[in-house]
Amino acid sequence: MSAGGEPWEVFARQDAKIPIRHIGRVDASNLDDAIVFAHTLYEEWKWTDMFIVPGREIEQLVKPA
């Protein structure tokens, strides 16, 4: 964990008819801070849905050789 907290991956979409995509990452110590950081950092786009996931909860399916 870095001094800024743990990584949180941010996913969003601009329309309910399109797939959710990864838009970036924020570092935060807790969920509340991660929500504020993600909203503030990515607010320039109008999202219909935005999700954050703790980086530690994402499993890598394919690893580089």
C-alpha positions in Angstrom: 0.0 0.0 0.0 1.4 3.4 -0.9 1.3 6.5 1.3 -1.9 7.6 -0.5 -3.7 4.4 0.3 -4.6 1.4 -1.8 -5.4 1.4 -5.5 -9.1 1.5 -6.6 -9.9 0.8 -10.2 -12.6 3.0 -11.7 -15.1 1.8 -14.3 -17.9 3.8 -16.0 -20.1 4.2 -19.0 -21.8 7.2 -20.6 -25.0 5.4 -21.7 -26.8 2.4 -20.3 -26.7 0.8 -23.8 -22.9 0.7 -24.0 -20.5 -1.6 -22.1 -18.8 -0.5 -18.9 -15.1 0.3 -19.5 -12.1 0.9 -17.3 -11.4 4.7 -17.1 -8.6 4.9 -14.6 -7.4 4.4 -11.0 -7.3 6.4 -7.8 -5.4 5.8 -4.6 -7.4 6.1 -1.4 -7.4 4.8 2.2 -11.1 3.9 2.3 -14.2 3.7 0.2 -15.5 7.1 1.0 -12.3 8.8 -0.1 -12.1 6.6 -3.2 -15.6 7.7 -4.2 -14.7 11.4 -3.8 -11.4 11.1 -5.6 -13.0 9.1 -8.5 -15.9 11.5 -8.9 -13.6 14.6 -8.7 -11.0 13.2 -11.1 -13.4 11.9 -13.8 -16.3 14.4 -13.5 -15.5 16.1 -16.8 -17.5 13.4 -18.6 -21.2 12.8 -18.0 -21.4 9.2 -16.8 -24.6 7.3 -16.3 -22.9 4.7 -14.2 -19.5 4.7 -12.3 -18.1 1.9 -10.3 -15.0 1.5 -8.1 -13.4 -1.7 -7.1 -10.5 -2.2 -4.7 -7.5 -3.3 -6.8 -6.8 -6.2 -4.5 -10.2 -7.7 -5.5 -9.3 -8.0 -9.2 -7.9 -11.3 -10.3 -5.5 -11.5 -13.2 -6.7 -14.2 -15.6 -3.8 -14.2 -18.0 -0.3 -13.5 -16.9 2.6 -12.5 -19.1 5.1 -15.3 -19.9 
